[in-house]
């Protein structure tokens, strides 16, 4: 078991780069200003298109990438994704409009991240068969913490060199870092005594015939929907509902990102020890508790911080619960391909959260009421989990 922790370190560093895509808000206003200088008007909807296209491309490319990981060397797949991510940033530096950025930054960047994303996770899961959840959670720590690090760096680069040159700088930096780290990734030999876990598992087709898959897919959708919805409105909620200044709202957003990061190893380890169903129950009950606190004490700043920290942490938690549960329930053999299919739930959650949060804002004129639908969908998730997810962490008989 020679220095297997190095695979987690490589994964964390890679995800710190990949997670920079979540720093889109740092680029948005400077881009709008630059386009206006050139006489190009940018609407509110258009300004968010690159991020929306990224989320969609990211989620839809995962099933395809999962099949590639299962068939080719992880180094090769990771380098292909790294080249796409770097190209997305570099080409974005020449974009004449936000619509073009939706393709370069959004589609190319999303596909690139989607291709790489599963590689460090699959490598970590195979090197730590006895602690898949913790290994995956620790690896994903970089993705959750990335905006906390990359957002201020990007902001300083924009102030020093301008927004388009910043795209180019980041592109070349990511090209070097991601490609070098990709060379360190490999799966353990199947004959290794360190594996301690037989390569059993359902194929994608067999997995799709189980109620566990649809239960996990639906609960994953609800979990990501809840977290992404709160993340998306955090700054606006802080300013409009809590009366916090834009500067302090930005600080709180960075602060909440820490919880998004630490939620991944915490929930990963919990899933390892207590199983998928208990991890889901813990997630939903903590989200509901945070939502209820915000409803009961709407003007309390301490409650705001606690509530939003808990919900941000749960988004990170679900990005560990789902991959760990995929391996635990359906087996490690076809993990990369199976998780790629399950990850479409993230795309569904990203799409639905925009509809729900936008609907609440339009109907009531404030995000203050966003916690009511949040509680309802989490209660629905608890019911679905109890009807479909088995109690045990490892279930090798789902196809019986």
C-alpha positions as CSV (number, residue, x, y, z in Angstrom):
1,X,0.0,0.0,0.0
2,X,2.8,2.3,-1.0
3,X,2.1,6.0,-0.3
4,X,-1.5,5.7,-1.6
5,X,-2.3,9.0,0.1
6,X,-0.4,10.7,-2.7
7,X,-3.4,9.8,-5.0
8,X,-5.7,11.8,-2.7
9,X,-3.2,14.7,-2.7
10,X,-3.1,14.7,-6.5
11,X,-6.9,14.7,-6.6
12,X,-7.3,17.5,-4.2
13,X,-4.9,19.7,-6.1
14,X,-6.6,18.9,-9.4
15,X,-10.0,19.7,-8.0
16,X,-8.7,23.1,-6.6
17,X,-8.1,24.0,-10.3
18,X,-11.3,22.4,-11.7
19,X,-13.5,24.1,-9.0
20,X,-12.4,27.5,-10.2
21,X,-15.4,27.3,-12.6
22,X,-17.5,28.1,-9.6
23,X,-15.8,31.5,-9.4
24,X,-17.8,32.6,-12.3
25,X,-19.4,35.5,-10.3
26,X,-15.9,37.1,-10.1
27,X,-15.7,37.3,-13.9
28,X,-19.3,38.2,-14.6
29,X,-19.3,42.0,-13.8
30,X,-15.9,42.7,-15.3
31,X,-17.0,40.9,-18.5
32,X,-20.3,42.9,-18.7
33,X,-18.3,46.1,-18.3
34,X,-15.8,45.1,-21.0
35,X,-18.6,44.2,-23.5
36,X,-20.4,47.5,-22.8
37,X,-17.2,49.3,-23.7
38,X,-17.4,47.6,-27.1
39,X,-21.0,48.5,-27.5
40,X,-22.3,45.0,-26.6
41,X,-25.4,45.0,-24.3
42,X,-25.7,42.1,-21.9
43,X,-29.0,41.1,-20.2
44,X,-29.3,39.5,-16.8
45,X,-30.3,36.2,-18.4
46,X,-27.4,36.3,-20.9
47,X,-24.9,37.1,-18.2
48,X,-25.6,33.8,-16.5
49,X,-25.5,31.7,-19.6
50,X,-21.9,30.6,-19.4
51,X,-22.4,29.2,-15.8
52,X,-25.7,27.6,-16.8
53,X,-24.2,25.9,-19.8
54,X,-21.3,24.7,-17.7
55,X,-23.5,23.0,-15.2
56,X,-25.5,21.3,-18.0
57,X,-22.4,20.2,-20.0
58,X,-20.7,19.1,-16.8
59,X,-23.6,16.8,-15.8
60,X,-24.3,15.4,-19.3
61,X,-20.7,14.6,-20.1
62,X,-20.2,12.5,-16.9
63,X,-21.9,9.3,-18.2
64,X,-19.8,9.4,-21.4
65,X,-16.6,10.1,-19.3
66,X,-17.5,7.2,-16.9
67,X,-17.5,4.7,-19.8
68,X,-14.1,6.0,-21.0
69,X,-12.6,5.7,-17.5
70,X,-13.7,2.1,-17.3
71,X,-12.0,1.3,-20.6
72,X,-8.8,3.4,-20.8
73,X,-5.8,4.4,-18.7
74,X,-6.9,7.1,-16.2
75,X,-3.8,9.2,-17.1
76,X,-5.0,9.4,-20.7
77,X,-8.6,10.3,-19.9
78,X,-7.4,12.9,-17.3
79,X,-5.0,14.6,-19.8
80,X,-7.8,14.8,-22.5
81,X,-10.0,16.6,-19.9
82,X,-7.1,18.8,-18.8
83,X,-6.5,20.0,-22.4
84,X,-10.2,20.8,-22.8
85,X,-10.3,22.8,-19.5
86,X,-7.2,24.7,-20.4
87,X,-8.5,25.4,-24.0
88,X,-11.8,26.6,-22.5
89,X,-10.0,29.3,-20.5
90,X,-7.6,30.3,-23.3
91,X,-10.2,30.5,-26.0
92,X,-12.5,32.4,-23.7
93,X,-9.9,35.2,-23.6
94,X,-10.8,36.0,-27.2
95,X,-14.6,35.8,-26.8
96,X,-16.5,38.8,-28.4
97,X,-19.8,38.2,-26.6
98,X,-21.4,36.4,-23.6
99,X,-23.0,34.0,-26.0
100,X,-19.6,32.9,-27.3
101,X,-18.5,32.5,-23.7
102,X,-21.4,30.2,-23.1
103,X,-19.8,27.9,-25.6
104,X,-16.1,28.3,-24.6
105,X,-16.3,28.7,-20.9
106,X,-19.6,26.9,-20.5
107,X,-19.7,24.0,-22.9
108,X,-16.0,23.3,-23.4
109,X,-15.2,24.0,-19.8
110,X,-18.1,21.9,-18.6
111,X,-17.2,18.9,-20.8
112,X,-13.5,19.2,-19.7
113,X,-14.4,19.1,-16.0
114,X,-16.9,16.3,-16.6
115,X,-14.3,14.2,-18.2
116,X,-11.7,14.7,-15.5
117,X,-14.0,14.7,-12.5
118,X,-14.5,10.9,-12.2
119,X,-10.9,10.0,-12.6
120,X,-9.4,11.1,-9.3
121,X,-12.6,9.7,-7.5
122,X,-12.3,6.3,-9.2
123,X,-8.5,6.1,-8.4
124,X,-9.1,7.1,-4.7
125,X,-12.0,4.6,-4.4
126,X,-9.9,1.7,-5.8
127,X,-6.9,2.5,-3.6
128,X,-9.0,2.8,-0.4
129,X,-11.6,-0.1,-0.8
130,X,-12.1,-0.2,3.0
131,X,-12.8,3.6,3.3
132,X,-14.3,4.6,-0.1
133,X,-16.5,7.4,1.3
134,X,-13.7,9.0,3.3
135,X,-11.2,8.8,0.4
136,X,-13.6,10.2,-2.1
137,X,-14.7,13.0,0.4
138,X,-11.1,14.0,1.1
139,X,-10.3,14.0,-2.7
140,X,-13.3,16.2,-3.3
141,X,-12.3,18.6,-0.6
142,X,-10.4,20.6,-3.2
143,X,-13.5,21.1,-5.4
144,X,-15.5,22.5,-2.5
145,X,-12.7,24.8,-1.3
146,X,-11.7,26.0,-4.7
147,X,-13.8,29.2,-4.9
148,X,-12.4,30.2,-1.5
149,X,-8.9,30.2,-3.0
150,X,-9.4,30.7,-6.7
151,X,-12.0,33.6,-6.5
152,X,-9.7,36.0,-4.7
153,X,-6.7,35.0,-6.9
154,X,-8.8,35.5,-10.0
155,X,-10.1,38.9,-8.7
156,X,-6.5,40.1,-8.1
157,X,-5.5,39.0,-11.6
158,X,-8.5,40.8,-13.1
159,X,-7.6,44.0,-11.3
160,X,-4.0,43.7,-12.4
161,X,-4.3,42.4,-16.0
162,X,-8.0,42.7,-17.0
163,X,-10.6,39.9,-17.3
164,X,-9.6,38.5,-20.8
165,X,-5.9,38.3,-20.0
166,X,-6.8,36.6,-16.7
167,X,-8.6,33.9,-18.7
168,X,-5.5,33.3,-20.7
169,X,-3.2,33.2,-17.6
170,X,-5.4,30.7,-15.8
171,X,-5.7,28.6,-19.0
172,X,-1.9,28.1,-19.3
173,X,-1.5,27.6,-15.5
174,X,-4.2,24.9,-15.5
175,X,-2.7,23.3,-18.6
176,X,0.6,22.7,-16.8
177,X,-0.7,21.8,-13.3
178,X,-3.5,19.5,-14.5
179,X,-1.4,17.6,-17.1
180,X,1.4,17.0,-14.6
181,X,-0.9,15.8,-11.9
182,X,-2.7,13.6,-14.4
183,X,0.5,11.7,-14.9
184,X,0.5,10.6,-11.2
185,X,-2.9,8.8,-11.5
186,X,-3.2,5.1,-11.8
187,X,-5.3,2.2,-10.6
188,X,-3.8,-0.5,-8.2
189,X,-3.0,-3.9,-9.7
190,X,-6.0,-6.2,-9.2
191,X,-3.7,-8.9,-7.8
192,X,-2.4,-6.6,-5.1
193,X,-2.8,-7.9,-1.5
194,X,-3.6,-4.3,-0.5
195,X,-6.9,-4.3,-2.3
196,X,-8.8,-6.2,0.3
197,X,-12.0,-6.1,-1.9
198,X,-13.1,-8.3,-4.7
199,X,-14.0,-6.6,-8.0
200,X,-17.7,-7.4,-7.9
201,X,-20.3,-5.1,-9.3
202,X,-23.4,-4.6,-11.4
203,X,-23.1,-3.4,-15.0
204,X,-24.9,-0.2,-15.9
205,X,-27.8,-2.1,-17.4
206,X,-28.2,-4.2,-14.3
207,X,-28.0,-1.1,-12.1
208,X,-30.7,0.6,-14.1
209,X,-33.1,-2.3,-13.2
210,X,-32.8,-1.8,-9.5
211,X,-35.1,0.4,-7.3
212,X,-32.0,1.4,-5.4
213,X,-30.7,3.3,-8.4
214,X,-33.9,5.3,-8.9
215,X,-34.1,6.0,-5.1
216,X,-30.5,7.2,-5.0
217,X,-30.9,9.2,-8.2
218,X,-34.0,11.0,-6.8
219,X,-32.5,11.7,-3.4
220,X,-29.3,12.9,-5.0
221,X,-31.3,15.3,-7.2
222,X,-33.1,16.6,-4.1
223,X,-29.8,16.9,-2.2
224,X,-28.1,18.9,-4.9
225,X,-31.2,20.9,-5.7
226,X,-31.3,22.0,-2.0
227,X,-27.7,23.0,-1.8
228,X,-27.4,24.7,-5.2
229,X,-30.5,26.7,-4.6
230,X,-29.2,28.1,-1.3
231,X,-25.7,28.7,-2.8
232,X,-27.3,30.5,-5.7
233,X,-29.2,33.0,-3.6
234,X,-26.8,33.3,-0.6
235,X,-25.4,36.8,-1.5
236,X,-28.7,38.2,-2.6
237,X,-30.5,36.8,0.5
238,X,-27.8,38.3,2.8
239,X,-28.3,41.7,1.2
240,X,-32.0,41.8,0.7
241,X,-33.3,39.8,3.7
242,X,-30.6,40.3,6.3
243,X,-29.7,43.9,5.2
244,X,-26.0,43.0,4.9
245,X,-23.7,45.1,2.8
246,X,-22.4,43.6,-0.5
247,X,-18.8,43.4,0.9
248,X,-20.0,41.4,4.0
249,X,-22.2,39.3,1.8
250,X,-19.2,38.4,-0.3
251,X,-17.3,37.5,2.8
252,X,-20.0,35.2,4.1
253,X,-20.2,33.5,0.7
254,X,-16.5,32.7,0.9
255,X,-16.9,31.6,4.5
256,X,-19.8,29.2,3.5
257,X,-17.5,27.7,0.9
258,X,-15.4,26.2,3.7
259,X,-18.3,24.2,4.9
260,X,-19.0,23.1,1.3
261,X,-15.5,21.7,1.4
262,X,-15.4,20.0,4.8
263,X,-18.9,18.5,4.2
264,X,-17.3,16.1,1.7
265,X,-15.0,14.1,4.0
266,X,-17.4,14.3,6.9
267,X,-20.3,12.8,5.0
268,X,-18.0,10.4,3.2
269,X,-16.7,9.0,6.5
270,X,-20.3,8.8,7.9
271,X,-21.5,6.9,4.8
272,X,-18.6,4.4,5.2
273,X,-19.5,3.8,8.9
274,X,-23.3,4.0,9.0
275,X,-24.4,3.3,5.4
276,X,-26.2,5.2,2.7
277,X,-29.7,5.4,4.3
278,X,-28.5,6.9,7.6
279,X,-26.3,9.4,5.7
280,X,-29.3,10.5,3.7
281,X,-31.4,10.9,6.9
282,X,-28.7,13.0,8.5
283,X,-28.4,15.2,5.5
284,X,-32.1,15.9,5.1
285,X,-32.9,16.4,8.8
286,X,-30.0,18.9,9.1
287,X,-31.2,20.8,6.0
288,X,-34.7,20.9,7.4
289,X,-33.4,22.0,10.8
290,X,-31.5,24.9,9.2
291,X,-34.5,25.9,7.1
292,X,-36.8,25.9,10.1
293,X,-34.4,28.1,12.1
294,X,-34.3,30.6,9.2
295,X,-38.1,30.6,9.1
296,X,-38.5,31.1,12.9
297,X,-35.7,33.6,13.3
298,X,-35.6,35.5,9.9
299,X,-33.7,38.5,11.2
300,X,-31.1,36.8,13.4
301,X,-27.6,37.1,11.9
302,X,-26.3,34.1,13.9
303,X,-29.1,31.9,12.7
304,X,-28.4,33.0,9.1
305,X,-24.8,32.0,9.4
306,X,-25.6,28.6,11.0
307,X,-28.4,27.8,8.7
308,X,-26.6,28.6,5.5
309,X,-23.4,26.9,6.7
310,X,-25.3,23.7,7.3
311,X,-27.0,23.7,3.9
312,X,-23.7,24.5,2.1
313,X,-22.1,21.7,4.0
314,X,-24.8,19.3,2.8
315,X,-24.2,20.1,-0.8
316,X,-20.6,19.0,-0.3
317,X,-21.9,16.0,1.7
318,X,-24.0,14.8,-1.2
319,X,-21.1,14.9,-3.5
320,X,-19.5,12.3,-1.2
321,X,-22.7,10.3,-0.3
322,X,-23.6,9.6,-3.9
323,X,-20.2,8.4,-5.2
324,X,-19.5,6.3,-2.1
325,X,-23.0,4.8,-2.2
326,X,-22.6,4.0,-5.9
327,X,-19.6,1.8,-5.1
328,X,-21.1,0.4,-1.9
329,X,-24.5,-0.5,-3.3
330,X,-23.7,-1.4,-6.9
331,X,-20.1,-2.6,-6.5
332,X,-16.6,-1.1,-7.4
333,X,-16.2,-3.0,-10.7
334,X,-18.1,-0.6,-12.9
335,X,-18.0,2.4,-10.5
336,X,-16.8,5.1,-12.9
337,X,-19.5,4.3,-15.5
338,X,-22.3,3.8,-13.0
339,X,-21.5,7.0,-11.1
340,X,-21.4,8.9,-14.4
341,X,-25.0,7.8,-15.0
342,X,-26.0,8.7,-11.4
343,X,-24.4,12.1,-11.7
344,X,-27.1,13.2,-14.2
345,X,-29.1,13.8,-11.0
346,X,-26.8,16.8,-10.3
347,X,-27.8,18.3,-13.7
348,X,-31.4,17.7,-12.8
349,X,-31.0,19.4,-9.4
350,X,-29.1,22.3,-11.0
351,X,-32.0,22.8,-13.5
352,X,-34.8,22.5,-11.0
353,X,-33.3,24.8,-8.4
354,X,-33.4,27.7,-10.8
355,X,-37.0,27.1,-11.5
356,X,-37.9,26.9,-7.8
357,X,-35.8,29.8,-6.6
358,X,-36.9,32.0,-9.5
359,X,-40.6,31.0,-8.9
360,X,-40.4,31.9,-5.2
361,X,-38.8,35.3,-6.0
362,X,-41.4,36.1,-8.6
363,X,-44.4,34.9,-6.6
364,X,-43.4,36.5,-3.2
365,X,-40.9,39.2,-4.2
366,X,-38.3,37.9,-1.8
367,X,-36.1,34.8,-1.2
368,X,-37.2,34.9,2.4
369,X,-39.8,32.2,1.6
370,X,-37.4,29.9,-0.2
371,X,-37.1,27.6,2.8
372,X,-40.7,26.4,2.6
373,X,-40.4,24.4,-0.6
374,X,-36.9,23.3,0.6
375,X,-38.5,21.6,3.6
376,X,-41.2,19.9,1.5
377,X,-38.8,18.4,-1.0
378,X,-36.5,17.1,1.8
379,X,-39.5,15.5,3.5
380,X,-40.3,13.9,0.2
381,X,-36.6,12.7,0.0
382,X,-36.9,11.0,3.4
383,X,-39.9,9.1,2.3
384,X,-38.3,8.0,-1.0
385,X,-35.1,6.9,0.8
386,X,-37.0,4.8,3.3
387,X,-38.9,3.1,0.4
388,X,-35.9,2.4,-1.9
389,X,-32.6,2.4,-0.1
390,X,-31.4,-0.6,1.9
391,X,-30.1,-0.2,5.4
392,X,-26.7,-1.9,4.9
393,X,-23.7,0.0,3.5
394,X,-22.7,-2.9,1.3
395,X,-25.4,-4.7,-0.7
396,X,-24.0,-7.3,-3.1
397,X,-27.4,-8.8,-3.7
398,X,-29.3,-6.0,-5.4
399,X,-29.8,-8.1,-8.5
400,X,-31.2,-11.1,-6.8
